[in-house]
Amino acid sequence: MNQEFVTGGLGQMMDEDFESWVCVNDHSCAAASSVHDDAYFCFIYHEGKETFVPWGANKDLQLFSFN
């Protein structure tokens, strides 16, 4: 299965544990938005534990747009 994703840094929200995020298209945690069909669900990466932590839907976080 080929999934699309978008990634970036946390900028001023960065701390010693969390530095980056990734949003995955059509992830099972996402619910499609009726406004712009944003089915991306986002995770932040815990550097120390080397694991992704669920963060929320991009339609709520607005980390990136489709414009």
C-alpha positions in Angstrom: 0.0 0.0 0.0 1.4 3.4 -1.0 0.6 6.1 1.5 1.3 9.8 1.1 2.8 11.7 4.0 4.0 15.3 4.9 6.6 16.0 7.6 8.2 19.0 9.3 9.8 20.4 12.3 8.1 21.7 15.5 10.0 25.0 15.4 9.3 27.0 18.6 7.2 24.1 20.0 10.3 21.8 19.9 11.7 20.5 23.2 14.3 17.9 24.2 11.9 15.0 23.5 10.0 16.2 20.4 11.5 17.9 17.4 9.4 16.7 14.4 6.0 15.6 13.1 4.6 13.5 10.3 1.1 13.4 8.9 -0.1 10.3 7.1 -2.8 10.4 4.4 -5.8 8.0 4.9 -4.5 6.8 8.2 -7.1 4.8 10.1 -7.1 7.4 12.9 -8.2 10.2 10.5 -11.8 11.1 9.7 -12.3 12.8 6.3 -13.2 16.5 6.5 -16.2 17.6 4.5 -14.5 21.0 3.9 -11.4 19.9 2.0 -11.2 16.1 2.4 -8.2 16.3 4.7 -7.7 12.7 5.8 -4.2 13.2 7.2 -3.5 12.1 10.8 -0.5 13.5 12.5 2.1 12.1 14.9 5.0 13.7 16.8 8.3 11.8 17.1 9.7 11.1 20.6 13.5 11.2 20.1 14.4 9.4 23.3 11.9 6.5 22.9 12.3 6.5 19.1 8.6 6.2 18.6 5.7 8.1 17.0 3.1 9.5 19.4 -0.4 10.2 18.1 -1.1 14.0 18.0 -4.3 14.7 16.1 -5.9 15.2 12.7 -4.3 17.8 10.4 -7.8 19.4 9.9 -7.6 20.4 13.6 -3.8 21.0 13.9 -3.5 22.8 10.6 0.2 22.0 10.2 0.0 22.3 6.4 -2.6 23.3 3.8 -3.5 22.1 0.3 -3.3 25.5 -1.2 
